Amino acid sequence: MNQILHILIVVIYVLVMLWIGYWSMRKTKTVGDFFLGGRTLGPWMSAFAYGTTYFSAVLFIGYAGKLGWGFGIHTMWIVIGNTLIGTFLAWKLLAGRTHEMTVRLKALTMPEFLRARYDSTPIQVIAALAIFIFLVPYSASVYMGLSYLFEMTLGLQYNEALIFLALLTGVYLIMGGYLAVAISDFIRGIIEFAGVLGMVVLLAQWKGGFVETATALLGDAKIMAPGLTKAVALGPAGWQITVPGSVILISLILITSFGPMALPQMVQKFYSIRSRADVTRAMTIAGIFAFFMTFGAYYSGALTHLYYADGFPQAIMVDGKPNLDQLMPVFITTQFPQAFVFLILLLVFSASMSSLSSLVLVSSSAIAIDLYGAFVNRHVNQKQTMLLMRLLCGVFVTLSLILAMNKVDVIVNLMVMSWGALAGVFLAPYIYGLFWKRTTRAGAYAGIITGLVTAFALFVLWGKDGIPLAGAITMFLPLLVVPVVSLLTQPLPKETVDAAFGDADCHTQRADLK
């Protein structure tokens, strides 16, 4: 009976999402409407869209389980990094300037921004291909995490859950675009916030209270840092390097905190906010949301050591080895009352749908707006571009679905590989492009090429155990390369730089973007 009730509530939830998609479709007339909601979103919707895109099933299932078990209470450093750097600093440093500069340059996407900032169509094409290629595995990781939880709670088979989620994502996003995503994100954000608060309170109380639980986590050396005591050997025999577990944790902190500053699906929220005046309020809302989401997830993951002090639960053992992607679904379904399990299911469902929607939208735009738009004027072919974006939403969902069905790798590795590679490609050209007029076209190319080459080389050389460290190196190495090459190469023409840094009134240009 409980399962039937749960399925009924999910169906109602899905119908609400589809209605929002249909309503938004009627409001969506142009490419700017479809991709950015016409740049009319206020601080609450922008902040919730940012937070719900940031934290998905990868956080609540993959990260909370694997990292909570591996590093215990030390995952609180990730909480601090994600809140202060990935959210507060990102909004404070980047949001206002990004909004104004993209309006001046009439850019809807990261590749369009790079093309206009560096006056280069090839850079737009390369950036678009990188987005489409590297967001597919990230999207697959979100599908995988959510499907594991659906399998445990609703009795669906893994592949059945995948197909259901893929169809839902595709249909309502194809209809409504970013406006549907933003409205849905606001509703989903409220569900996530309530679910996380309840989860933390309930878990802590069952062990005697929050203070007692935290003391237990801090006091037991085995619980405190099991992952930090293990050295990891990276690379093939004869070329191996050995790094301590603490280096892996630091790498994960850096990737998940600095990486979002350059991820196209995150930066999109800076483009779409209504005005610079809304940035401060959005920053505060997003920061509070980020703290509660990350704390709830990692604190719960660390607590698995208290509940499974004698070893892994048998339910996650496969051929004698633990599948840590299933640790949190098992933990949630066995340690919580059924009614609360369903609230957590809605929490993770909401977080994942938000992330998936943004990933699919940004990836489809990479082809429809950036590859297609690099050669055809999208302002003249609005309807054709929107139709292509809708078709590509379906293509991207299908590719992610295929990858998730094959269970290519563990959830955390798929996510870190995608974030590391994309941050390596975009972080340096984007940050320097915003703040340093002397950044040259050659410097931007050098940064992108360095990120791509480093990502492929290190991911292949070090294997899955080295993905976090490889991702961190991939992200930061271009930050050194871009200024060196820029200082040694020809500056951009003054008119190109002035177009980006000029004093044009962004409000009078907003209409040109539609």
One Martini backbone bead per residue (centre of mass of N, CA, C, O) as a GRO file, in nm:
protein
  514
    1MET     BB    1   0.057   0.062  -0.021
    2ASN     BB    2   0.297   0.257   0.001
    3GLN     BB    3   0.395   0.223  -0.291
    4ILE     BB    4   0.141   0.333  -0.428
    5LEU     BB    5   0.152   0.612  -0.297
    6HIS     BB    6   0.430   0.690  -0.403
    7ILE     BB    7   0.363   0.668  -0.704
    8LEU     BB    8   0.135   0.878  -0.701
    9ILE     BB    9   0.311   1.119  -0.616
   10VAL     BB   10   0.503   1.106  -0.855
   11VAL     BB   11   0.287   1.152  -1.070
   12ILE     BB   12   0.204   1.431  -0.971
   13TYR     BB   13   0.479   1.559  -0.999
   14VAL     BB   14   0.506   1.510  -1.303
   15LEU     BB   15   0.252   1.669  -1.391
   16VAL     BB   16   0.352   1.940  -1.290
   17MET     BB   17   0.604   1.955  -1.471
   18LEU     BB   18   0.447   1.937  -1.741
   19TRP     BB   19   0.276   2.190  -1.699
   20ILE     BB   20   0.513   2.384  -1.686
   21GLY     BB   21   0.615   2.321  -1.969
   22TYR     BB   22   0.359   2.411  -2.120
   23TRP     BB   23   0.339   2.701  -2.011
   24SER     BB   24   0.626   2.786  -2.108
   25MET     BB   25   0.585   2.740  -2.411
   26ARG     BB   26   0.384   2.986  -2.441
   27LYS     BB   27   0.631   3.197  -2.351
   28THR     BB   28   0.813   3.082  -2.586
   29LYS     BB   29   0.965   3.263  -2.874
   30THR     BB   30   1.278   3.252  -2.829
   31VAL     BB   31   1.601   3.175  -2.777
   32GLY     BB   32   1.626   3.349  -2.520
   33ASP     BB   33   1.387   3.219  -2.378
   34PHE     BB   34   1.476   2.917  -2.388
   35PHE     BB   35   1.774   2.961  -2.249
   36LEU     BB   36   1.710   3.246  -2.038
   37GLY     BB   37   1.422   3.370  -1.994
   38GLY     BB   38   1.494   3.671  -2.103
   39ARG     BB   39   1.646   3.792  -1.858
   40THR     BB   40   1.405   3.787  -1.590
   41LEU     BB   41   1.530   3.675  -1.335
   42GLY     BB   42   1.532   3.659  -1.013
   43PRO     BB   43   1.695   3.579  -0.719
   44TRP     BB   44   1.543   3.322  -0.635
   45MET     BB   45   1.549   3.164  -0.901
   46SER     BB   46   1.854   3.184  -0.952
   47ALA     BB   47   1.951   3.050  -0.687
   48PHE     BB   48   1.796   2.780  -0.715
   49ALA     BB   49   1.912   2.704  -0.989
   50TYR     BB   50   2.203   2.685  -0.891
   51GLY     BB   51   2.171   2.481  -0.653
   52THR     BB   52   2.017   2.247  -0.809
   53THR     BB   53   2.250   2.207  -1.017
   54TYR     BB   54   2.486   2.147  -0.823
   55PHE     BB   55   2.279   1.944  -0.663
   56SER     BB   56   2.257   1.597  -0.685
   57ALA     BB   57   2.277   1.260  -0.697
   58VAL     BB   58   2.583   1.273  -0.676
   59LEU     BB   59   2.581   1.379  -0.390
   60PHE     BB   60   2.365   1.188  -0.233
   61ILE     BB   61   2.501   0.917  -0.350
   62GLY     BB   62   2.800   0.922  -0.440
   63TYR     BB   63   2.944   1.120  -0.241
   64ALA     BB   64   2.822   1.046   0.034
   65GLY     BB   65   2.913   0.752   0.021
   66LYS     BB   66   3.214   0.739  -0.069
   67LEU     BB   67   3.325   0.987   0.100
   68GLY     BB   68   3.200   0.934   0.374
   69TRP     BB   69   3.345   0.662   0.405
   70GLY     BB   70   3.646   0.750   0.331
   71PHE     BB   71   3.652   1.053   0.520
   72GLY     BB   72   3.426   1.138   0.682
   73ILE     BB   73   3.440   1.437   0.855
   74HIS     BB   74   3.630   1.566   0.625
   75THR     BB   75   3.390   1.652   0.430
   76MET     BB   76   3.352   1.942   0.552
   77TRP     BB   77   3.548   2.081   0.355
   78ILE     BB   78   3.356   2.068   0.117
   79VAL     BB   79   3.138   2.241   0.235
   80ILE     BB   80   3.307   2.498   0.259
   81GLY     BB   81   3.393   2.521  -0.039
   82ASN     BB   82   3.108   2.522  -0.175
   83THR     BB   83   3.006   2.775  -0.021
   84LEU     BB   84   3.241   2.994  -0.042
   85ILE     BB   85   3.334   2.937  -0.346
   86GLY     BB   86   3.105   2.802  -0.530
   87THR     BB   87   2.910   3.047  -0.433
   88PHE     BB   88   2.987   3.319  -0.304
   89LEU     BB   89   3.232   3.386  -0.490
   90ALA     BB   90   3.099   3.344  -0.761
   91TRP     BB   91   2.885   3.568  -0.728
   92LYS     BB   92   3.069   3.806  -0.642
   93LEU     BB   93   3.281   3.789  -0.890
   94LEU     BB   94   3.093   3.698  -1.163
   95ALA     BB   95   2.791   3.770  -1.211
   96GLY     BB   96   2.780   4.074  -1.287
   97ARG     BB   97   2.998   4.075  -1.511
   98THR     BB   98   2.874   3.857  -1.686
   99HIS     BB   99   2.606   3.986  -1.746
  100GLU     BB  100   2.714   4.251  -1.879
  101MET     BB  101   2.906   4.128  -2.097
  102THR     BB  102   2.695   3.946  -2.245
  103VAL     BB  103   2.515   4.178  -2.330
  104ARG     BB  104   2.721   4.338  -2.495
  105LEU     BB  105   2.793   4.063  -2.674
  106LYS     BB  106   2.540   3.888  -2.731
  107ALA     BB  107   2.551   3.635  -2.523
  108LEU     BB  108   2.424   3.303  -2.432
  109THR     BB  109   2.704   3.153  -2.421
  110MET     BB  110   3.014   3.046  -2.370
  111PRO     BB  111   3.108   3.026  -2.669
  112GLU     BB  112   3.001   3.309  -2.747
  113PHE     BB  113   3.176   3.464  -2.552
  114LEU     BB  114   3.453   3.369  -2.664
  115ARG     BB  115   3.414   3.471  -2.949
  116ALA     BB  116   3.371   3.775  -2.877
  117ARG     BB  117   3.620   3.823  -2.689
  118TYR     BB  118   3.831   3.678  -2.927
  119ASP     BB  119   3.749   3.683  -3.221
  120SER     BB  120   3.643   3.352  -3.260
  121THR     BB  121   3.501   3.084  -3.413
  122PRO     BB  122   3.669   2.826  -3.342
  123ILE     BB  123   3.633   2.856  -3.031
  124GLN     BB  124   3.330   2.793  -3.039
  125VAL     BB  125   3.347   2.506  -3.155
  126ILE     BB  126   3.529   2.375  -2.943
  127ALA     BB  127   3.352   2.442  -2.697
  128ALA     BB  128   3.098   2.291  -2.790
  129LEU     BB  129   3.222   2.007  -2.806
  130ALA     BB  130   3.311   1.990  -2.510
  131ILE     BB  131   3.034   2.005  -2.384
  132PHE     BB  132   2.897   1.763  -2.517
  133ILE     BB  133   3.104   1.543  -2.435
  134PHE     BB  134   3.135   1.605  -2.106
  135LEU     BB  135   2.816   1.599  -2.025
  136VAL     BB  136   2.731   1.309  -2.068
  137PRO     BB  137   2.863   1.166  -1.817
  138TYR     BB  138   2.726   1.343  -1.607
  139SER     BB  139   2.437   1.273  -1.678
  140ALA     BB  140   2.472   0.968  -1.630
  141SER     BB  141   2.538   0.991  -1.324
  142VAL     BB  142   2.259   1.098  -1.244
  143TYR     BB  143   2.090   0.865  -1.346
  144MET     BB  144   2.224   0.648  -1.173
  145GLY     BB  145   2.167   0.756  -0.887
  146LEU     BB  146   1.854   0.767  -0.915
  147SER     BB  147   1.803   0.469  -0.998
  148TYR     BB  148   1.898   0.335  -0.740
  149LEU     BB  149   1.676   0.464  -0.562
  150PHE     BB  150   1.427   0.363  -0.719
  151GLU     BB  151   1.491   0.063  -0.684
  152MET     BB  152   1.463   0.069  -0.364
  153THR     BB  153   1.170   0.230  -0.328
  154LEU     BB  154   0.975   0.141  -0.601
  155GLY     BB  155   1.069  -0.136  -0.755
  156LEU     BB  156   1.238  -0.066  -0.985
  157GLN     BB  157   1.420  -0.109  -1.239
  158TYR     BB  158   1.693   0.035  -1.347
  159ASN     BB  159   1.605   0.073  -1.652
  160GLU     BB  160   1.323   0.180  -1.592
  161ALA     BB  161   1.412   0.434  -1.442
  162LEU     BB  162   1.576   0.557  -1.669
  163ILE     BB  163   1.350   0.588  -1.880
  164PHE     BB  164   1.163   0.764  -1.714
  165LEU     BB  165   1.363   1.002  -1.668
  166ALA     BB  166   1.425   1.063  -1.963
  167LEU     BB  167   1.139   1.132  -2.055
  168LEU     BB  168   1.083   1.360  -1.858
  169THR     BB  169   1.314   1.546  -1.931
  170GLY     BB  170   1.258   1.575  -2.234
  171VAL     BB  171   0.963   1.676  -2.243
  172TYR     BB  172   0.964   1.934  -2.051
  173LEU     BB  173   1.210   2.073  -2.187
  174ILE     BB  174   1.121   2.087  -2.482
  175MET     BB  175   0.886   2.274  -2.418
  176GLY     BB  176   1.010   2.516  -2.197
  177GLY     BB  177   1.288   2.534  -2.103
  178TYR     BB  178   1.424   2.757  -1.879
  179LEU     BB  179   1.159   2.844  -1.749
  180ALA     BB  180   1.080   2.564  -1.652
  181VAL     BB  181   1.331   2.518  -1.481
  182ALA     BB  182   1.307   2.762  -1.284
  183ILE     BB  183   1.031   2.697  -1.165
  184SER     BB  184   1.097   2.408  -1.076
  185ASP     BB  185   1.341   2.478  -0.895
  186PHE     BB  186   1.184   2.625  -0.678
  187ILE     BB  187   1.016   2.384  -0.589
  188ARG     BB  188   1.252   2.183  -0.545
  189GLY     BB  189   1.412   2.348  -0.337
  190ILE     BB  190   1.207   2.320  -0.107
  191ILE     BB  191   1.220   2.013  -0.088
  192GLU     BB  192   1.522   1.988  -0.031
  193PHE     BB  193   1.539   2.155   0.225
  194ALA     BB  194   1.342   1.986   0.396
  195GLY     BB  195   1.482   1.709   0.364
  196VAL     BB  196   1.759   1.776   0.488
  197LEU     BB  197   1.671   1.870   0.764
  198GLY     BB  198   1.529   1.605   0.843
  199MET     BB  199   1.768   1.411   0.808
  200VAL     BB  200   1.961   1.530   1.019
  201VAL     BB  201   1.779   1.523   1.267
  202LEU     BB  202   1.714   1.217   1.265
  203LEU     BB  203   1.999   1.101   1.272
  204ALA     BB  204   2.097   1.239   1.534
  205GLN     BB  205   1.877   1.132   1.731
  206TRP     BB  206   1.942   0.820   1.701
  207LYS     BB  207   2.242   0.899   1.854
  208GLY     BB  208   2.151   1.130   2.091
  209GLY     BB  209   2.238   1.364   1.902
  210PHE     BB  210   2.427   1.595   1.753
  211VAL     BB  211   2.667   1.615   1.950
  212GLU     BB  212   2.714   1.309   1.987
  213THR     BB  213   2.763   1.244   1.689
  214ALA     BB  214   3.001   1.434   1.637
  215THR     BB  215   3.183   1.316   1.859
  216ALA     BB  216   3.202   1.033   1.738
  217LEU     BB  217   3.337   1.121   1.471
  218LEU     BB  218   3.590   1.266   1.610
  219GLY     BB  219   3.690   1.027   1.820
  220ASP     BB  220   3.728   0.820   1.581
  221ALA     BB  221   3.986   0.734   1.383
  222LYS     BB  222   3.844   0.539   1.189
  223ILE     BB  223   3.611   0.742   1.120
  224MET     BB  224   3.763   1.007   1.056
  225ALA     BB  225   4.015   0.868   0.837
  226PRO     BB  226   4.029   0.617   0.631
  227GLY     BB  227   4.120   0.759   0.353
  228LEU     BB  228   4.386   0.917   0.459
  229THR     BB  229   4.567   0.643   0.511
  230LYS     BB  230   4.569   0.607   0.198
  231ALA     BB  231   4.761   0.517  -0.058
  232VAL     BB  232   4.800   0.607  -0.411
  233ALA     BB  233   4.853   0.441  -0.711
  234LEU     BB  234   4.970   0.592  -1.015
  235GLY     BB  235   4.978   0.419  -1.291
  236PRO     BB  236   5.188   0.241  -1.455
  237ALA     BB  237   5.420   0.032  -1.455
  238GLY     BB  238   5.714   0.236  -1.389
  239TRP     BB  239   5.510   0.520  -1.355
  240GLN     BB  240   5.452   0.548  -1.068
  241ILE     BB  241   5.262   0.726  -0.823
  242THR     BB  242   5.243   0.836  -0.479
  243VAL     BB  243   4.948   0.923  -0.291
  244PRO     BB  244   4.776   1.056  -0.057
  245GLY     BB  245   4.452   1.080   0.049
  246SER     BB  246   4.457   1.391   0.100
  247VAL     BB  247   4.497   1.470  -0.199
  248ILE     BB  248   4.227   1.369  -0.299
  249LEU     BB  249   4.053   1.549  -0.120
  250ILE     BB  250   4.164   1.822  -0.217
  251SER     BB  251   4.084   1.779  -0.511
  252LEU     BB  252   3.778   1.765  -0.457
  253ILE     BB  253   3.749   2.044  -0.340
  254LEU     BB  254   3.848   2.202  -0.589
  255ILE     BB  255   3.654   2.096  -0.805
  256THR     BB  256   3.375   2.156  -0.639
  257SER     BB  257   3.451   2.476  -0.606
  258PHE     BB  258   3.591   2.587  -0.880
  259GLY     BB  259   3.453   2.449  -1.120
  260PRO     BB  260   3.165   2.601  -1.129
  261MET     BB  261   3.280   2.876  -1.245
  262ALA     BB  262   3.297   2.717  -1.557
  263LEU     BB  263   3.029   2.591  -1.586
  264PRO     BB  264   2.785   2.634  -1.811
  265GLN     BB  265   2.533   2.554  -1.623
  266MET     BB  266   2.615   2.781  -1.411
  267VAL     BB  267   2.669   3.046  -1.574
  268GLN     BB  268   2.381   3.077  -1.689
  269LYS     BB  269   2.268   3.219  -1.428
  270PHE     BB  270   2.414   3.491  -1.484
  271TYR     BB  271   2.277   3.563  -1.753
  272SER     BB  272   1.956   3.544  -1.648
  273ILE     BB  273   1.959   3.763  -1.470
  274ARG     BB  274   1.808   4.065  -1.450
  275SER     BB  275   2.036   4.205  -1.254
  276ARG     BB  276   2.289   4.331  -1.060
  277ALA     BB  277   2.105   4.399  -0.811
  278ASP     BB  278   2.037   4.077  -0.760
  279VAL     BB  279   2.305   3.936  -0.671
  280THR     BB  280   2.324   3.958  -0.359
  281ARG     BB  281   2.065   3.801  -0.295
  282ALA     BB  282   2.140   3.545  -0.450
  283MET     BB  283   2.398   3.480  -0.292
  284THR     BB  284   2.266   3.433  -0.015
  285ILE     BB  285   2.065   3.214  -0.093
  286ALA     BB  286   2.270   3.015  -0.224
  287GLY     BB  287   2.455   2.981   0.026
  288ILE     BB  288   2.252   2.857   0.220
  289PHE     BB  289   2.170   2.623   0.042
  290ALA     BB  290   2.453   2.494   0.011
  291PHE     BB  291   2.508   2.427   0.305
  292PHE     BB  292   2.267   2.235   0.358
  293MET     BB  293   2.318   2.032   0.132
  294THR     BB  294   2.612   1.946   0.199
  295PHE     BB  295   2.582   1.878   0.493
  296GLY     BB  296   2.362   1.664   0.472
  297ALA     BB  297   2.516   1.468   0.288
  298TYR     BB  298   2.800   1.432   0.438
  299TYR     BB  299   2.696   1.367   0.717
  300SER     BB  300   2.543   1.114   0.634
  301GLY     BB  301   2.786   0.964   0.512
  302ALA     BB  302   2.958   0.956   0.774
  303LEU     BB  303   2.739   0.789   0.945
  304THR     BB  304   2.785   0.503   0.825
  305HIS     BB  305   3.002   0.421   1.040
  306LEU     BB  306   2.805   0.396   1.280
  307TYR     BB  307   2.607   0.182   1.145
  308TYR     BB  308   2.881   0.024   1.001
  309ALA     BB  309   3.122  -0.073   1.203
  310ASP     BB  310   3.159  -0.389   1.082
  311GLY     BB  311   3.083  -0.299   0.790
  312PHE     BB  312   2.947  -0.371   0.514
  313PRO     BB  313   2.665  -0.412   0.372
  314GLN     BB  314   2.539  -0.680   0.200
  315ALA     BB  315   2.363  -0.521  -0.020
  316ILE     BB  316   2.649  -0.396  -0.164
  317MET     BB  317   2.752  -0.669  -0.250
  318VAL     BB  318   2.976  -0.760  -0.533
  319ASP     BB  319   3.171  -1.012  -0.561
  320GLY     BB  320   3.301  -0.913  -0.269
  321LYS     BB  321   3.228  -0.608  -0.343
  322PRO     BB  322   3.172  -0.280  -0.299
  323ASN     BB  323   2.893  -0.063  -0.387
  324LEU     BB  324   2.895   0.273  -0.315
  325ASP     BB  325   2.643   0.367  -0.484
  326GLN     BB  326   2.449   0.187  -0.271
  327LEU     BB  327   2.479   0.290   0.021
  328MET     BB  328   2.264   0.518   0.052
  329PRO     BB  329   2.009   0.365  -0.036
  330VAL     BB  330   2.034   0.157   0.193
  331PHE     BB  331   2.049   0.350   0.431
  332ILE     BB  332   1.778   0.495   0.384
  333THR     BB  333   1.581   0.234   0.363
  334THR     BB  334   1.681   0.114   0.666
  335GLN     BB  335   1.692   0.398   0.869
  336PHE     BB  336   1.404   0.488   0.776
  337PRO     BB  337   1.109   0.581   0.751
  338GLN     BB  338   0.898   0.550   0.491
  339ALA     BB  339   0.800   0.843   0.474
  340PHE     BB  340   1.095   0.961   0.468
  341VAL     BB  341   1.204   0.816   0.225
  342PHE     BB  342   1.021   0.966   0.026
  343LEU     BB  343   1.130   1.249   0.079
  344ILE     BB  344   1.416   1.180  -0.020
  345LEU     BB  345   1.336   1.100  -0.299
  346LEU     BB  346   1.233   1.382  -0.376
  347LEU     BB  347   1.493   1.526  -0.325
  348VAL     BB  348   1.668   1.374  -0.535
  349PHE     BB  349   1.482   1.412  -0.771
  350SER     BB  350   1.492   1.720  -0.775
  351ALA     BB  351   1.797   1.759  -0.802
  352SER     BB  352   1.828   1.593  -1.065
  353MET     BB  353   1.632   1.742  -1.255
  354SER     BB  354   1.783   2.006  -1.247
  355SER     BB  355   2.053   1.911  -1.360
  356LEU     BB  356   1.950   1.776  -1.618
  357SER     BB  357   1.818   2.022  -1.747
  358SER     BB  358   2.076   2.193  -1.772
  359LEU     BB  359   2.248   1.992  -1.930
  360VAL     BB  360   2.064   1.961  -2.176
  361LEU     BB  361   2.042   2.260  -2.254
  362VAL     BB  362   2.347   2.323  -2.289
  363SER     BB  363   2.411   2.095  -2.493
  364SER     BB  364   2.212   2.177  -2.718
  365SER     BB  365   2.334   2.465  -2.753
  366ALA     BB  366   2.614   2.379  -2.858
  367ILE     BB  367   2.485   2.313  -3.138
  368ALA     BB  368   2.251   2.517  -3.212
  369ILE     BB  369   2.412   2.787  -3.136
  370ASP     BB  370   2.725   2.727  -3.190
  371LEU     BB  371   2.759   2.553  -3.442
  372TYR     BB  372   2.527   2.666  -3.611
  373GLY     BB  373   2.578   2.976  -3.529
  374ALA     BB  374   2.867   3.002  -3.662
  375PHE     BB  375   2.715   2.991  -3.971
  376VAL     BB  376   2.430   3.090  -3.860
  377ASN     BB  377   2.196   3.328  -3.809
  378ARG     BB  378   1.998   3.318  -3.526
  379HIS     BB  379   1.832   3.587  -3.556
  380VAL     BB  380   1.697   3.488  -3.830
  381ASN     BB  381   1.665   3.164  -3.711
  382GLN     BB  382   1.477   3.106  -3.459
  383LYS     BB  383   1.291   2.858  -3.517
  384GLN     BB  384   1.515   2.668  -3.615
  385THR     BB  385   1.685   2.674  -3.355
  386MET     BB  386   1.465   2.572  -3.158
  387LEU     BB  387   1.415   2.302  -3.299
  388LEU     BB  388   1.704   2.198  -3.270
  389MET     BB  389   1.717   2.207  -2.960
  390ARG     BB  390   1.487   2.007  -2.911
  391LEU     BB  391   1.616   1.768  -3.060
  392LEU     BB  392   1.888   1.767  -2.891
  393CYS     BB  393   1.770   1.695  -2.623
  394GLY     BB  394   1.701   1.405  -2.712
  395VAL     BB  395   1.988   1.314  -2.788
  396PHE     BB  396   2.126   1.358  -2.514
  397VAL     BB  397   1.948   1.173  -2.346
  398THR     BB  398   2.014   0.915  -2.504
  399LEU     BB  399   2.321   0.905  -2.452
  400SER     BB  400   2.303   0.901  -2.142
  401LEU     BB  401   2.134   0.644  -2.123
  402ILE     BB  402   2.336   0.449  -2.249
  403LEU     BB  403   2.564   0.497  -2.045
  404ALA     BB  404   2.399   0.421  -1.788
  405MET     BB  405   2.323   0.127  -1.873
  406ASN     BB  406   2.643   0.042  -1.878
  407LYS     BB  407   2.796   0.126  -1.629
  408VAL     BB  408   3.088   0.250  -1.680
  409ASP     BB  409   3.106   0.391  -1.388
  410VAL     BB  410   3.143   0.553  -1.128
  411ILE     BB  411   2.988   0.832  -1.035
  412VAL     BB  412   3.222   1.011  -0.935
  413ASN     BB  413   3.409   0.980  -1.184
  414LEU     BB  414   3.222   1.102  -1.396
  415MET     BB  415   3.193   1.381  -1.264
  416VAL     BB  416   3.495   1.462  -1.230
  417MET     BB  417   3.575   1.437  -1.525
  418SER     BB  418   3.385   1.655  -1.631
  419TRP     BB  419   3.465   1.893  -1.449
  420GLY     BB  420   3.769   1.895  -1.505
  421ALA     BB  421   3.760   1.934  -1.813
  422LEU     BB  422   3.581   2.192  -1.828
  423ALA     BB  423   3.756   2.366  -1.643
  424GLY     BB  424   4.011   2.342  -1.820
  425VAL     BB  425   3.881   2.488  -2.069
  426PHE     BB  426   3.727   2.757  -1.919
  427LEU     BB  427   3.843   2.908  -1.672
  428ALA     BB  428   4.071   3.084  -1.791
  429PRO     BB  429   3.932   3.231  -2.034
  430TYR     BB  430   3.700   3.344  -1.857
  431ILE     BB  431   3.842   3.498  -1.628
  432TYR     BB  432   4.039   3.667  -1.801
  433GLY     BB  433   3.816   3.783  -1.988
  434LEU     BB  434   3.676   3.952  -1.758
  435PHE     BB  435   3.959   4.105  -1.615
  436TRP     BB  436   4.172   4.091  -1.872
  437LYS     BB  437   4.264   4.278  -2.146
  438ARG     BB  438   4.543   4.116  -2.230
  439THR     BB  439   4.401   3.889  -2.336
  440THR     BB  440   4.448   3.651  -2.582
  441ARG     BB  441   4.384   3.438  -2.828
  442ALA     BB  442   4.630   3.255  -2.781
  443GLY     BB  443   4.582   3.220  -2.477
  444ALA     BB  444   4.308   3.079  -2.500
  445TYR     BB  445   4.401   2.842  -2.672
  446ALA     BB  446   4.616   2.739  -2.475
  447GLY     BB  447   4.420   2.675  -2.245
  448ILE     BB  448   4.237   2.472  -2.391
  449ILE     BB  449   4.456   2.273  -2.485
  450THR     BB  450   4.572   2.212  -2.208
  451GLY     BB  451   4.312   2.093  -2.087
  452LEU     BB  452   4.267   1.863  -2.291
  453VAL     BB  453   4.542   1.718  -2.280
  454THR     BB  454   4.553   1.674  -1.973
  455ALA     BB  455   4.298   1.512  -1.942
  456PHE     BB  456   4.361   1.273  -2.129
  457ALA     BB  457   4.637   1.193  -2.015
  458LEU     BB  458   4.564   1.152  -1.706
  459PHE     BB  459   4.317   0.967  -1.727
  460VAL     BB  460   4.477   0.740  -1.869
  461LEU     BB  461   4.736   0.711  -1.690
  462TRP     BB  462   4.582   0.693  -1.387
  463GLY     BB  463   4.299   0.642  -1.384
  464LYS     BB  464   4.039   0.623  -1.157
  465ASP     BB  465   4.216   0.698  -0.900
  466GLY     BB  466   4.325   0.981  -1.054
  467ILE     BB  467   4.090   1.179  -1.125
  468PRO     BB  468   4.099   1.404  -0.910
  469LEU     BB  469   4.392   1.501  -0.962
  470ALA     BB  470   4.364   1.542  -1.266
  471GLY     BB  471   4.138   1.755  -1.247
  472ALA     BB  472   4.297   1.970  -1.088
  473ILE     BB  473   4.527   2.010  -1.289
  474THR     BB  474   4.350   2.076  -1.536
  475MET     BB  475   4.227   2.339  -1.408
  476PHE     BB  476   4.511   2.505  -1.325
  477LEU     BB  477   4.720   2.511  -1.557
  478PRO     BB  478   4.586   2.729  -1.749
  479LEU     BB  479   4.633   2.970  -1.544
  480LEU     BB  480   4.941   2.979  -1.635
  481VAL     BB  481   4.935   2.986  -1.950
  482VAL     BB  482   4.767   3.232  -2.044
  483PRO     BB  483   4.949   3.476  -1.943
  484VAL     BB  484   5.209   3.397  -2.086
  485VAL     BB  485   5.102   3.395  -2.379
  486SER     BB  486   4.980   3.681  -2.378
  487LEU     BB  487   5.258   3.836  -2.329
  488LEU     BB  488   5.382   3.697  -2.615
  489THR     BB  489   5.138   3.822  -2.772
  490GLN     BB  490   4.906   3.961  -2.962
  491PRO     BB  491   4.692   4.187  -2.923
  492LEU     BB  492   4.393   4.290  -2.931
  493PRO     BB  493   4.184   4.480  -3.059
  494LYS     BB  494   4.042   4.756  -2.928
  495GLU     BB  495   3.744   4.704  -3.021
  496THR     BB  496   3.717   4.425  -2.886
  497VAL     BB  497   3.768   4.515  -2.596
  498ASP     BB  498   3.553   4.743  -2.580
  499ALA     BB  499   3.305   4.558  -2.625
  500ALA     BB  500   3.349   4.418  -2.340
  501PHE     BB  501   3.446   4.694  -2.150
  502GLY     BB  502   3.242   4.885  -2.196
  503ASP     BB  503   2.970   5.148  -2.138
  504ALA     BB  504   2.729   5.009  -2.220
  505ASP     BB  505   2.389   4.982  -2.205
  506CYS     BB  506   2.243   4.686  -2.119
  507HIS     BB  507   1.935   4.755  -2.129
  508THR     BB  508   1.924   4.844  -2.439
  509GLN     BB  509   2.028   4.536  -2.538
  510ARG     BB  510   1.828   4.307  -2.456
  511ALA     BB  511   1.648   4.288  -2.711
  512ASP     BB  512   1.876   4.164  -2.903
  513LEU     BB  513   1.862   3.864  -2.765
  514LYS     BB  514   1.569   3.763  -2.886
   0.00000   0.00000   0.00000
